Amino acid sequence: MALTNSQFSTKFDTSEVVQLTVEDADEIAEFYPVSYPENCFDSRMLATGYYYGIRCGNTLVSIAGVHVYSPQYKVAALGKIATHPQFRGQGLSKKVVAWNISV
């Protein structure tokens, strides 16, 4: 699968999207069991520098990140995409995905 239409990312307001870092690892580890129970998050994935989320107040409510990245082969895998059940249906995952593919 490849991104063939880069205009996808310009269709969404991504102003709420923030970068997530290793400092957010504990919060992310708490987020996934509620929002994506089958997920197996490893905080080392944050080292790519391409993990982004949306918060409502101080609560992480949506996330997406590049968890495999090779500059040598020019390949990246976007995944671990999830939105908290109470915030679904608002297009939040679309926004974090759009931000990820625009950077």
Backbone as CSV, one residue per row, in Angstrom:
resi,resn,N_x,N_y,N_z,CA_x,CA_y,CA_z,C_x,C_y,C_z
1,MET,0.847,-1.163,0.000,0.000,0.000,0.000,0.897,1.231,0.000
2,ALA,0.494,2.235,-0.713,1.280,3.460,-0.800,0.356,4.664,-0.857
3,LEU,0.866,5.781,-0.392,0.120,7.037,-0.494,0.303,7.565,-1.910
4,THR,-0.762,7.593,-2.647,-0.684,8.046,-4.028,-1.342,9.403,-4.236
5,ASN,-2.100,9.865,-3.248,-2.764,11.160,-3.363,-2.442,11.976,-2.115
6,SER,-1.414,12.784,-2.207,-0.983,13.544,-1.036,-1.967,14.650,-0.655
7,GLN,-2.956,14.930,-1.486,-3.952,15.946,-1.152,-4.908,15.479,-0.056
8,PHE,-4.900,14.192,0.258,-5.731,13.663,1.350,-5.484,14.458,2.625
9,SER,-4.214,14.717,2.921,-3.869,15.346,4.192,-4.338,16.793,4.298
10,THR,-4.630,17.444,3.193,-5.059,18.846,3.248,-6.563,18.994,3.448
11,LYS,-7.283,17.897,3.488,-8.740,17.943,3.635,-9.199,18.093,5.080
12,PHE,-8.273,17.993,6.025,-8.659,17.963,7.431,-7.939,19.052,8.219
13,ASP,-8.644,19.617,9.186,-8.051,20.587,10.094,-7.227,19.814,11.122
14,THR,-5.926,19.942,11.037,-5.046,19.198,11.928,-4.468,20.076,13.040
15,SER,-5.083,21.219,13.284,-4.550,22.160,14.272,-4.540,21.608,15.700
16,GLU,-5.356,20.605,15.977,-5.406,20.014,17.325,-4.328,18.951,17.546
17,VAL,-3.685,18.521,16.488,-2.751,17.409,16.559,-1.441,17.849,17.215
18,VAL,-0.964,17.029,18.164,0.295,17.311,18.856,1.227,16.116,18.719
19,GLN,2.518,16.405,18.743,3.492,15.324,18.694,3.559,14.645,20.054
20,LEU,3.668,13.330,20.026,3.812,12.548,21.246,5.251,12.050,21.327
21,THR,5.788,12.035,22.533,7.185,11.662,22.731,7.297,10.605,23.822
22,VAL,8.517,10.220,24.139,8.729,9.220,25.180,8.175,9.676,26.521
23,GLU,8.058,10.985,26.724,7.462,11.494,27.965,5.977,11.133,28.071
24,ASP,5.357,10.810,26.936,3.940,10.443,26.907,3.714,8.934,26.979
25,ALA,4.780,8.157,27.101,4.695,6.692,27.014,3.705,6.094,28.023
26,ASP,3.720,6.549,29.259,2.804,5.994,30.263,1.347,6.292,29.910
27,GLU,1.086,7.517,29.467,-0.271,7.898,29.076,-0.744,7.067,27.883
28,ILE,0.148,6.853,26.923,-0.189,6.047,25.746,-0.445,4.602,26.151
29,ALA,0.365,4.084,27.047,0.193,2.708,27.525,-1.152,2.529,28.235
30,GLU,-1.659,3.554,28.876,-2.980,3.505,29.517,-4.098,3.684,28.488
31,PHE,-3.839,4.448,27.441,-4.827,4.737,26.412,-5.189,3.489,25.596
32,TYR,-4.189,2.748,25.157,-4.447,1.638,24.243,-5.332,0.517,24.791
33,PRO,-5.202,0.070,26.021,-6.092,-1.005,26.488,-7.579,-0.649,26.442
34,VAL,-7.890,0.630,26.569,-9.270,1.088,26.511,-9.718,1.289,25.062
35,SER,-8.826,1.841,24.252,-9.186,2.256,22.900,-8.898,1.232,21.824
36,TYR,-7.935,0.365,22.057,-7.502,-0.621,21.059,-6.923,-1.812,21.817
37,PRO,-7.784,-2.606,22.474,-7.328,-3.668,23.378,-6.395,-4.708,22.750
38,GLU,-6.530,-4.974,21.458,-5.697,-5.990,20.818,-4.303,-5.468,20.474
39,ASN,-4.067,-4.210,20.707,-2.809,-3.557,20.368,-1.672,-4.016,21.271
40,CYS,-0.491,-4.047,20.730,0.693,-4.315,21.556,1.669,-3.155,21.362
41,PHE,1.515,-2.137,22.163,2.333,-0.934,22.073,3.673,-1.155,22.752
42,ASP,4.717,-0.707,22.087,6.068,-0.728,22.640,6.579,0.708,22.593
43,SER,6.945,1.257,23.724,7.337,2.670,23.782,8.539,2.991,22.890
44,ARG,9.298,1.986,22.478,10.419,2.241,21.564,9.926,2.764,20.217
45,MET,8.655,2.524,19.895,8.084,3.022,18.647,8.056,4.552,18.612
46,LEU,8.056,5.172,19.772,8.049,6.634,19.842,9.361,7.228,19.340
47,ALA,10.399,6.420,19.258,11.711,6.898,18.821,11.712,7.358,17.366
48,THR,10.720,6.945,16.576,10.662,7.409,15.188,10.442,8.906,15.125
49,GLY,9.837,9.475,16.181,9.523,10.900,16.173,8.258,11.224,15.405
50,TYR,7.558,10.191,14.960,6.355,10.389,14.157,5.129,9.763,14.818
51,TYR,4.908,10.088,16.063,3.698,9.670,16.774,2.946,10.933,17.140
52,TYR,1.673,10.973,16.776,0.882,12.175,16.999,-0.461,11.811,17.603
53,GLY,-1.030,12.748,18.337,-2.310,12.496,18.969,-3.129,13.769,19.091
54,ILE,-4.323,13.578,19.581,-5.231,14.691,19.882,-5.671,14.508,21.321
55,ARG,-5.672,15.609,22.044,-6.126,15.597,23.431,-7.409,16.410,23.559
56,CYS,-8.238,15.976,24.467,-9.396,16.749,24.888,-9.071,17.151,26.320
57,GLY,-8.775,18.418,26.512,-8.240,18.834,27.808,-6.859,18.218,27.963
58,ASN,-6.667,17.491,29.039,-5.390,16.815,29.273,-5.446,15.327,28.945
59,THR,-6.534,14.883,28.328,-6.731,13.456,28.069,-6.470,13.118,26.614
60,LEU,-5.606,12.150,26.378,-5.331,11.666,25.038,-6.563,10.924,24.524
61,VAL,-7.091,11.347,23.359,-8.320,10.740,22.849,-8.159,10.092,21.481
62,SER,-7.067,10.391,20.780,-6.832,9.778,19.472,-5.334,9.762,19.197
63,ILE,-4.888,8.745,18.450,-3.457,8.575,18.217,-3.212,7.846,16.902
64,ALA,-2.088,8.149,16.285,-1.590,7.407,15.121,-0.092,7.635,15.070
65,GLY,0.618,6.634,14.615,2.059,6.814,14.556,2.742,5.924,13.542
66,VAL,3.910,6.359,13.147,4.764,5.548,12.293,5.543,4.643,13.228
67,HIS,5.303,3.347,13.122,5.986,2.431,14.033,7.091,1.633,13.363
68,VAL,7.228,1.762,12.063,8.357,1.189,11.337,8.809,2.257,10.354
69,TYR,10.104,2.553,10.363,10.599,3.626,9.513,12.014,3.306,9.056
70,SER,12.253,3.397,7.765,13.584,3.187,7.210,13.886,4.280,6.198
71,PRO,14.703,5.269,6.595,15.071,6.299,5.633,15.881,5.722,4.471
72,GLN,16.646,4.687,4.758,17.453,4.065,3.714,16.589,3.523,2.579
73,TYR,15.506,2.839,2.929,14.630,2.247,1.921,13.423,3.128,1.583
74,LYS,13.332,4.272,2.266,12.228,5.207,2.055,10.869,4.528,2.262
75,VAL,10.778,3.834,3.408,9.576,3.080,3.745,9.145,3.429,5.170
76,ALA,7.847,3.562,5.356,7.300,3.788,6.688,5.962,3.066,6.788
77,ALA,5.641,2.616,7.983,4.354,1.959,8.218,3.586,2.758,9.266
78,LEU,2.457,3.262,8.865,1.585,4.011,9.759,0.632,3.031,10.420
79,GLY,0.520,3.123,11.722,-0.353,2.187,12.411,-0.646,2.629,13.822
80,LYS,-1.105,1.681,14.613,-1.487,1.945,15.998,-2.502,3.070,16.063
81,ILE,-3.386,3.097,15.074,-4.386,4.158,14.949,-5.593,3.808,15.813
82,ALA,-5.942,4.716,16.709,-7.065,4.444,17.601,-7.653,5.744,18.126
83,THR,-8.930,5.669,18.459,-9.632,6.763,19.122,-10.386,6.183,20.305
84,HIS,-10.353,6.881,21.398,-11.068,6.452,22.602,-12.542,6.249,22.250
85,PRO,-13.171,5.185,22.753,-14.570,4.905,22.408,-15.537,6.067,22.623
86,GLN,-15.314,6.882,23.640,-16.221,8.008,23.917,-16.066,9.157,22.931
87,PHE,-15.024,9.114,22.086,-14.754,10.215,21.166,-14.830,9.791,19.705
88,ARG,-15.304,8.599,19.454,-15.380,8.105,18.078,-16.492,8.810,17.304
89,GLY,-16.361,8.773,15.978,-17.366,9.371,15.109,-17.174,10.859,14.866
90,GLN,-16.053,11.414,15.326,-15.786,12.837,15.169,-14.682,13.116,14.146
91,GLY,-14.154,12.072,13.529,-13.097,12.246,12.533,-11.712,12.470,13.111
92,LEU,-11.522,12.145,14.382,-10.229,12.398,15.023,-9.114,11.534,14.438
93,SER,-9.396,10.277,14.162,-8.373,9.417,13.559,-7.971,9.923,12.181
94,LYS,-8.920,10.427,11.435,-8.593,11.012,10.126,-7.614,12.168,10.285
95,LYS,-7.812,12.963,11.319,-6.941,14.114,11.540,-5.520,13.693,11.905
96,VAL,-5.378,12.706,12.805,-4.012,12.300,13.174,-3.326,11.565,12.031
97,VAL,-4.086,10.817,11.239,-3.503,10.168,10.069,-3.095,11.220,9.045
98,ALA,-3.939,12.201,8.812,-3.613,13.256,7.846,-2.353,14.001,8.266
99,TRP,-2.217,14.259,9.570,-1.023,14.944,10.051,0.210,14.064,9.828
100,ASN,0.116,12.796,10.139,1.246,11.874,9.971,1.735,11.830,8.531
101,ILE,0.824,11.836,7.591,1.274,11.707,6.206,1.695,13.046,5.609
102,SER,1.436,14.133,6.329,1.828,15.443,5.796,3.210,15.866,6.272
103,VAL,3.739,15.215,7.288,5.070,15.620,7.818,6.192,14.877,7.138
